[in-house]
């Protein structure tokens, strides 16, 4: 090490350092990025809004495990900001003195003097001051690295890993390996096998530690610390692939605002089942229907419509479109599987067109995208549509029970596209000819016929 370099190192007050390469982005940019992510923006959108590229934003999100690595609160002003360091660099280049710089910034002269000495760049052969390098030195020095508890406590780490990803064992205690599933760093995609493990949740592990080690305070850790040890890179505690053993299987944590924004855009509050008229709930008035799809192999499907009062069933023929399974799927193009929004709308309209007006009062559906064109369906048929709450199949109980009966004719795992409209009509007729306990032993067909005759007599009178 030359004399000049030793002198510069002594003046800067730090040991010689290797070049850090390109200085990292300012914390203000990262803080703005994570704030946008917290309100539901995608990583790419948040990055572009902060002035960095989309891939950089995705890398920030992935490296942080979906969690911000810094506080989102604005700095208190105790420490110099990047803007102040840029002002110092400009004034220093104009040969402005330390005390005059301090007066302009409203800082103490000792603060400016210490800043110019400690955070200077020494690679140029002198103590040159550059705002970006000074900011990097300040952020590096401000870090307070601390060994994570799971990284420093071997016994605690082994306990957590064993409850999180330990082997599943048979009655004799022998491990059952289960499927061999490589970790791909993501969960979403085609359905596949999941890795087997004891799969205790972090909250269960945290609570169980107090039971198993009531007198050992070193065997304590919060469930949030376990999550961070799994998701955040660089903590040196748990492997990232252990996220596959969590119940969600997520490789990254999802901000709450993003999950809230995943609702169906075509569903408004006035369309929810809570706004449905009371006469529908008591089944006293006929003409209110429940609908759904039963799904088969190769994307095949059959639509089902069940009348709430009589349990009368109609089946919708939803054949594959031309080119299904052959051509490359066009982004935002038609659903060639045959049960897209347009196909389901047309099938329901065709079935409802053959019914008298008093049997076309309402339709209740789950929140499937196949009924995204419900507004046009209402215009064409005069049939108001209501949507159930998410994950609430009991709100369409008649339809769910009927779908279970239909599985006798259309088992799971079979190709439903091979059935013709005539076959579906015949199956519906067979189902409508079966006595129902809810109708006092009457068949749905007989109950429907009785209602139509009653309405006809009332109209004649």
C-alpha positions as CSV (number, residue, x, y, z in Angstrom):
1,X,0.0,0.0,0.0
2,X,1.5,3.3,-1.1
3,X,2.1,6.3,1.3
4,X,-0.7,8.4,-0.4
5,X,-3.2,5.6,0.0
6,X,-2.3,5.0,3.6
7,X,-2.7,8.8,4.2
8,X,-6.1,8.8,2.5
9,X,-7.3,5.8,4.4
10,X,-6.2,7.4,7.7
11,X,-8.0,10.7,6.8
12,X,-11.2,8.8,5.8
13,X,-11.2,6.9,9.1
14,X,-11.8,3.5,7.6
15,X,-9.9,0.4,6.4
16,X,-9.2,-0.1,2.7
17,X,-12.3,-1.4,0.9
18,X,-12.8,-3.3,-2.3
19,X,-14.8,-1.4,-5.0
20,X,-18.5,-1.9,-4.4
21,X,-19.2,-1.6,-8.2
22,X,-22.2,0.5,-9.1
23,X,-23.7,2.2,-6.1
24,X,-27.0,0.9,-5.0
25,X,-30.2,2.9,-5.5
26,X,-31.1,5.5,-3.0
27,X,-33.4,4.5,-0.1
28,X,-35.9,7.1,-1.2
29,X,-36.4,5.1,-4.5
30,X,-36.8,1.8,-2.7
31,X,-39.1,3.4,-0.1
32,X,-41.3,4.7,-2.9
33,X,-41.2,1.3,-4.7
34,X,-42.4,-0.6,-1.6
35,X,-45.1,1.9,-0.9
36,X,-46.6,1.4,-4.3
37,X,-46.3,-2.4,-3.9
38,X,-48.2,-2.1,-0.6
39,X,-51.2,-0.4,-2.3
40,X,-51.4,-3.2,-4.8
41,X,-49.2,-2.2,-7.8
42,X,-47.3,-4.9,-9.5
43,X,-43.5,-4.9,-9.2
44,X,-43.0,-3.7,-12.7
45,X,-45.4,-0.9,-12.4
46,X,-44.0,0.3,-9.1
47,X,-40.5,0.1,-10.5
48,X,-41.3,2.2,-13.6
49,X,-43.1,4.8,-11.4
50,X,-39.9,5.1,-9.3
51,X,-37.7,5.6,-12.3
52,X,-36.1,2.1,-12.4
53,X,-36.6,-0.7,-14.9
54,X,-39.2,-3.4,-14.4
55,X,-36.6,-6.3,-14.0
56,X,-34.9,-4.3,-11.3
57,X,-38.3,-4.0,-9.4
58,X,-38.9,-7.7,-9.8
59,X,-35.5,-8.4,-8.4
60,X,-36.1,-6.1,-5.4
61,X,-39.4,-7.9,-4.7
62,X,-37.9,-11.4,-5.1
63,X,-34.8,-10.6,-3.0
64,X,-37.0,-9.2,-0.2
65,X,-39.3,-12.2,-0.3
66,X,-42.3,-9.9,-0.9
67,X,-41.5,-7.8,2.2
68,X,-39.9,-4.4,2.4
69,X,-36.4,-4.6,3.8
70,X,-36.5,-1.1,5.2
71,X,-38.9,1.1,7.1
72,X,-41.4,2.9,4.9
73,X,-41.6,5.9,7.2
74,X,-40.0,9.2,6.0
75,X,-36.6,10.0,7.5
76,X,-36.8,12.3,10.5
77,X,-34.1,14.6,9.2
78,X,-31.5,13.8,11.8
79,X,-29.2,12.4,9.1
80,X,-28.2,13.9,5.8
81,X,-30.4,13.0,2.9
82,X,-29.3,12.2,-0.7
83,X,-30.5,15.5,-1.8
84,X,-28.4,17.3,0.8
85,X,-25.4,15.2,-0.3
86,X,-25.9,16.3,-3.9
87,X,-26.0,19.9,-2.7
88,X,-22.7,19.4,-0.8
89,X,-21.1,17.9,-3.9
90,X,-22.1,20.8,-6.1
91,X,-21.0,23.4,-3.6
92,X,-17.7,21.6,-3.0
93,X,-17.0,21.5,-6.7
94,X,-17.4,25.3,-6.6
95,X,-14.8,25.6,-3.8
96,X,-17.4,26.8,-1.3
97,X,-16.0,26.5,2.3
98,X,-17.3,24.1,4.9
99,X,-18.9,26.8,7.1
100,X,-20.7,28.4,4.1
101,X,-22.0,25.0,3.0
102,X,-23.3,24.4,6.6
103,X,-25.1,27.7,6.6
104,X,-26.8,27.0,3.3
105,X,-28.0,23.6,4.4
106,X,-28.8,24.6,8.0
107,X,-26.4,22.0,9.4
108,X,-23.5,22.2,11.8
109,X,-20.1,22.8,10.3
110,X,-18.8,19.7,12.1
111,X,-21.5,17.6,10.3
112,X,-20.3,18.8,6.9
113,X,-16.6,18.4,7.8
114,X,-17.2,14.8,9.0
115,X,-19.3,14.0,6.0
116,X,-16.6,15.2,3.6
117,X,-14.0,13.1,5.4
118,X,-15.8,9.9,6.2
119,X,-17.9,9.4,3.1
120,X,-15.4,10.5,0.5
121,X,-14.4,8.4,-2.5
122,X,-10.7,7.5,-2.3
123,X,-10.2,5.6,-5.5
124,X,-9.3,8.7,-7.6
125,X,-6.1,9.4,-5.7
126,X,-7.6,12.0,-3.5
127,X,-10.5,12.6,-1.2
128,X,-13.1,13.3,-3.9
129,X,-16.7,13.8,-2.7
130,X,-19.5,12.2,-4.8
131,X,-23.1,12.2,-3.6
132,X,-23.8,8.6,-4.8
133,X,-20.7,7.2,-3.2
134,X,-21.3,9.1,0.0
135,X,-24.8,7.8,0.2
136,X,-23.6,4.2,-0.3
137,X,-21.0,4.7,2.5
138,X,-23.6,6.2,4.8
139,X,-26.1,3.4,4.2
140,X,-23.4,0.7,4.7
141,X,-22.4,2.3,7.9
142,X,-25.9,2.7,9.2
143,X,-26.6,-1.0,8.9
144,X,-26.7,-2.9,12.2
145,X,-26.2,-6.5,11.2
146,X,-27.3,-9.0,13.8
147,X,-27.3,-12.8,13.5
148,X,-30.8,-14.1,13.2
149,X,-31.9,-16.2,16.1
150,X,-32.6,-19.2,13.9
151,X,-29.1,-18.9,12.4
152,X,-27.4,-18.7,15.8
153,X,-29.4,-21.3,17.7
154,X,-28.8,-24.7,16.2
155,X,-31.3,-26.6,18.5
156,X,-34.0,-24.1,17.8
157,X,-33.4,-24.2,14.0
158,X,-33.5,-28.0,14.0
159,X,-36.8,-28.0,15.9
160,X,-38.4,-25.5,13.5
161,X,-37.2,-27.3,10.4
162,X,-38.3,-30.7,11.7
163,X,-41.8,-29.4,12.4
164,X,-42.0,-27.5,9.1
165,X,-40.5,-30.0,6.7
166,X,-39.9,-33.2,8.6
167,X,-40.5,-36.5,6.9
168,X,-44.0,-38.1,7.1
169,X,-43.8,-41.4,8.9
170,X,-45.9,-44.5,9.0
171,X,-47.2,-46.3,12.1
172,X,-43.9,-47.9,12.7
173,X,-42.0,-44.7,12.5
174,X,-40.5,-45.3,9.1
175,X,-40.3,-42.3,6.8
176,X,-42.6,-42.1,3.8
177,X,-40.8,-40.1,1.1
178,X,-43.8,-39.1,-0.9
179,X,-43.4,-37.5,-4.4
180,X,-40.1,-36.1,-5.6
181,X,-41.0,-32.5,-6.3
182,X,-38.2,-30.1,-7.4
183,X,-38.5,-26.6,-6.0
184,X,-39.0,-24.1,-8.9
185,X,-39.1,-20.9,-6.9
186,X,-42.8,-20.3,-7.6
187,X,-46.1,-21.9,-6.8
188,X,-48.4,-20.8,-9.6
189,X,-48.7,-22.8,-12.8
190,X,-50.1,-26.1,-13.7
191,X,-51.3,-28.3,-10.9
192,X,-48.7,-30.7,-9.7
193,X,-47.7,-32.8,-6.7
194,X,-46.8,-31.0,-3.5
195,X,-43.8,-31.9,-1.4
196,X,-44.8,-34.0,1.7
197,X,-43.8,-32.8,5.1
198,X,-45.1,-32.6,8.7
199,X,-46.2,-29.1,7.6
200,X,-46.8,-27.4,10.9
201,X,-47.6,-23.8,10.4
202,X,-45.1,-21.2,11.8
203,X,-47.8,-20.1,14.3
204,X,-48.3,-23.7,15.5
205,X,-44.5,-24.1,15.9
206,X,-44.2,-20.9,17.9
207,X,-47.0,-21.9,20.2
208,X,-45.7,-25.4,20.7
209,X,-42.3,-24.3,21.8
210,X,-43.8,-22.9,25.0
211,X,-45.4,-26.4,25.7
212,X,-42.3,-28.5,24.9
213,X,-39.8,-26.1,26.5
214,X,-41.6,-24.3,29.3
215,X,-38.4,-23.4,31.2
216,X,-36.0,-22.7,28.3
217,X,-36.3,-19.1,27.2
218,X,-33.8,-19.7,24.4
219,X,-36.4,-21.9,22.7
220,X,-38.7,-19.1,21.8
221,X,-39.4,-17.5,18.4
222,X,-42.3,-15.7,16.9
223,X,-44.2,-17.0,13.9
224,X,-43.3,-13.8,11.9
225,X,-39.6,-14.5,12.5
226,X,-40.0,-18.0,11.0
227,X,-41.8,-16.5,8.0
228,X,-39.0,-14.0,7.4
229,X,-36.4,-16.7,7.8
230,X,-38.1,-18.6,5.0
231,X,-38.8,-15.8,2.6
232,X,-36.1,-13.2,3.0
233,X,-32.8,-14.0,1.2
234,X,-29.6,-13.5,3.1
235,X,-30.8,-14.1,6.6
236,X,-28.9,-17.4,6.7
237,X,-31.4,-19.3,8.7
238,X,-33.9,-21.4,6.7
239,X,-33.7,-22.5,3.1
240,X,-36.0,-20.7,0.7
241,X,-37.3,-24.0,-0.7
242,X,-38.9,-24.7,2.7
243,X,-41.7,-22.4,1.5
244,X,-43.0,-25.4,-0.5
245,X,-43.9,-27.0,2.9
246,X,-46.1,-24.1,3.9
247,X,-49.8,-24.6,3.4
248,X,-50.0,-21.9,0.7
249,X,-46.8,-23.1,-1.0
250,X,-46.0,-19.5,-2.0
251,X,-42.4,-18.8,-2.9
252,X,-43.0,-15.1,-2.1
253,X,-45.2,-13.3,0.3
254,X,-48.1,-11.5,-1.3
255,X,-48.9,-8.0,-0.2
256,X,-52.4,-7.7,1.3
257,X,-53.5,-5.0,-1.2
258,X,-52.7,-7.3,-4.1
259,X,-54.9,-10.1,-2.8
260,X,-57.7,-7.6,-2.2
261,X,-57.4,-6.4,-5.8
262,X,-57.9,-9.9,-7.3
263,X,-61.6,-9.7,-7.1
264,X,-63.8,-10.1,-10.1
265,X,-64.0,-6.8,-11.9
266,X,-67.5,-7.6,-13.3
267,X,-69.1,-8.1,-9.8
268,X,-70.5,-5.1,-8.0
269,X,-72.1,-4.9,-4.6
270,X,-75.6,-4.8,-5.9
271,X,-75.1,-8.1,-7.7
272,X,-74.1,-10.0,-4.5
273,X,-76.4,-12.6,-3.0
274,X,-77.0,-10.4,0.0
275,X,-79.0,-8.1,-2.3
276,X,-81.2,-10.9,-3.6
277,X,-84.9,-10.5,-2.8
278,X,-86.3,-12.3,0.2
279,X,-88.8,-14.3,-1.9
280,X,-85.9,-16.3,-3.5
281,X,-84.6,-17.5,-0.1
282,X,-87.9,-19.2,1.0
283,X,-88.4,-21.0,-2.3
284,X,-92.1,-20.0,-2.3
285,X,-92.0,-18.5,-5.8
286,X,-90.8,-20.7,-8.7
287,X,-88.6,-19.4,-11.5
288,X,-85.4,-18.8,-9.5
289,X,-82.4,-20.8,-10.7
290,X,-79.0,-21.8,-9.5
291,X,-76.2,-22.5,-12.0
292,X,-72.7,-23.8,-12.2
293,X,-70.3,-25.9,-14.3
294,X,-69.0,-29.4,-13.8
295,X,-65.5,-29.8,-15.2
296,X,-64.1,-32.9,-16.9
297,X,-60.9,-34.0,-18.6
298,X,-59.1,-31.8,-21.2
299,X,-60.9,-28.7,-20.2
300,X,-64.4,-30.1,-21.0
301,X,-67.4,-28.9,-19.1
302,X,-71.2,-29.2,-18.8
303,X,-73.4,-26.3,-17.5
304,X,-76.1,-27.1,-15.0
305,X,-79.2,-25.1,-14.1
306,X,-81.4,-26.1,-11.2
307,X,-84.8,-24.5,-10.3
308,X,-84.8,-23.8,-6.6
309,X,-88.5,-24.7,-5.8
310,X,-88.9,-27.9,-7.8
311,X,-85.2,-28.9,-8.3
312,X,-85.9,-29.2,-12.0
313,X,-82.6,-29.5,-13.9
314,X,-81.4,-28.2,-17.3
315,X,-78.1,-29.1,-18.8
316,X,-76.0,-26.8,-21.1
317,X,-74.0,-28.3,-23.9
318,X,-70.6,-26.6,-24.1
319,X,-68.6,-28.3,-26.8
320,X,-64.9,-27.5,-27.6
321,X,-64.4,-24.8,-30.1
322,X,-62.5,-25.3,-33.4
323,X,-58.7,-25.5,-32.8
324,X,-58.9,-26.6,-29.2
325,X,-55.8,-28.5,-28.2
326,X,-54.1,-27.8,-31.6
327,X,-53.4,-24.1,-32.1
328,X,-51.5,-21.9,-29.7
329,X,-53.8,-20.1,-27.3
330,X,-54.2,-16.4,-28.1
331,X,-53.7,-14.0,-25.2
332,X,-57.2,-12.6,-24.2
333,X,-58.7,-14.5,-27.1
334,X,-61.7,-16.8,-27.0
335,X,-61.8,-19.7,-24.6
336,X,-61.5,-22.6,-27.1
337,X,-62.3,-25.1,-24.3
338,X,-66.0,-24.1,-24.9
339,X,-67.0,-22.8,-21.5
340,X,-65.9,-19.1,-21.8
341,X,-68.1,-16.2,-21.0
342,X,-69.7,-15.9,-24.5
343,X,-70.3,-19.7,-24.8
344,X,-72.0,-19.9,-21.4
345,X,-74.1,-16.8,-22.0
346,X,-75.3,-18.1,-25.4
347,X,-76.1,-21.6,-23.8
348,X,-78.1,-20.1,-20.9
349,X,-80.0,-17.7,-23.3
350,X,-80.9,-20.7,-25.6
351,X,-82.3,-22.7,-22.6
352,X,-84.2,-19.8,-21.0
353,X,-85.8,-18.9,-24.3
354,X,-87.9,-22.0,-24.2
355,X,-89.3,-21.3,-20.7
356,X,-92.4,-19.2,-19.9
357,X,-91.8,-15.8,-18.4
358,X,-92.9,-16.8,-14.9
359,X,-90.0,-19.3,-14.8
360,X,-87.4,-16.7,-15.7
361,X,-87.1,-14.7,-12.5
362,X,-83.4,-14.8,-11.4
363,X,-80.2,-16.8,-11.6
364,X,-77.7,-17.3,-8.8
365,X,-74.1,-18.3,-9.8
366,X,-70.7,-18.5,-8.1
367,X,-68.0,-16.0,-8.9
368,X,-66.6,-17.9,-11.9
369,X,-65.3,-16.0,-14.9
370,X,-67.6,-17.9,-17.2
371,X,-70.5,-15.6,-16.3
372,X,-68.5,-12.4,-16.8
373,X,-71.1,-11.4,-19.5
374,X,-74.0,-11.5,-17.1
375,X,-75.1,-7.9,-18.0
376,X,-75.7,-8.9,-21.6
377,X,-77.4,-12.1,-20.5
378,X,-79.8,-10.0,-18.4
379,X,-80.6,-7.8,-21.4
380,X,-81.2,-10.8,-23.7
381,X,-83.3,-12.9,-21.3
382,X,-84.6,-10.4,-18.7
383,X,-83.0,-12.7,-16.1
384,X,-81.3,-10.8,-13.2
385,X,-78.1,-12.5,-12.0
386,X,-76.8,-12.7,-8.4
387,X,-73.4,-13.9,-7.3
388,X,-72.5,-16.0,-4.2
389,X,-69.8,-14.9,-1.7
390,X,-66.4,-16.4,-2.4
391,X,-65.9,-20.0,-1.2
392,X,-69.5,-20.3,-0.2
393,X,-71.0,-23.2,-2.2
394,X,-73.8,-23.8,0.4
395,X,-75.4,-20.6,-1.0
396,X,-76.2,-22.6,-4.0
397,X,-77.1,-25.8,-2.1
398,X,-79.6,-27.2,-4.6
399,X,-77.2,-26.9,-7.5
400,X,-74.3,-28.4,-5.5
401,X,-76.5,-31.5,-4.6
402,X,-77.6,-31.9,-8.2
403,X,-74.1,-31.7,-9.4
404,X,-73.3,-34.6,-7.1
405,X,-76.1,-36.6,-8.6
406,X,-74.9,-35.8,-12.1
407,X,-71.5,-37.3,-11.3
408,X,-73.2,-40.7,-11.5
409,X,-73.6,-40.1,-15.2
410,X,-70.5,-37.9,-15.7
411,X,-67.7,-39.1,-13.4
412,X,-64.8,-36.9,-12.5
413,X,-61.7,-37.4,-14.6
414,X,-63.7,-38.2,-17.8
415,X,-64.0,-36.2,-21.0
416,X,-67.4,-34.5,-21.0
417,X,-67.0,-33.1,-24.5
418,X,-67.9,-36.5,-26.0
419,X,-71.6,-36.2,-24.9
420,X,-74.0,-34.9,-27.5
421,X,-76.9,-32.5,-26.8
422,X,-79.3,-35.3,-27.1
423,X,-77.5,-37.3,-24.5
424,X,-77.5,-34.4,-22.1
425,X,-81.3,-33.9,-22.6
426,X,-81.8,-37.6,-21.9
427,X,-79.7,-37.5,-18.7
428,X,-81.6,-34.3,-17.5
429,X,-84.9,-36.1,-18.2
430,X,-83.8,-39.1,-16.1
431,X,-82.7,-36.9,-13.3
432,X,-86.0,-35.0,-13.4
433,X,-87.9,-38.3,-13.2
434,X,-86.2,-39.3,-9.9
435,X,-88.4,-38.8,-6.7
436,X,-87.1,-36.2,-4.3
437,X,-87.4,-36.2,-0.6
438,X,-87.6,-32.4,-0.5
439,X,-90.7,-32.6,-2.7
440,X,-92.5,-35.2,-0.7
441,X,-91.7,-38.0,-3.1
442,X,-92.7,-36.1,-6.2
443,X,-90.3,-35.9,-9.1
444,X,-89.0,-32.5,-10.3
445,X,-90.8,-33.0,-13.6
446,X,-94.1,-33.6,-11.8
447,X,-93.6,-30.7,-9.4
448,X,-92.8,-28.4,-12.3
449,X,-95.9,-29.6,-14.2
450,X,-98.1,-28.9,-11.2
451,X,-96.8,-25.4,-10.9
452,X,-97.4,-24.7,-14.6
453,X,-101.0,-26.1,-14.3
454,X,-101.6,-23.9,-11.2
455,X,-100.4,-20.8,-13.0
456,X,-102.5,-21.7,-16.0
457,X,-105.7,-22.1,-13.9
458,X,-104.9,-18.8,-12.1
459,X,-104.5,-17.0,-15.4
460,X,-107.7,-18.4,-16.8
461,X,-109.7,-17.5,-13.7
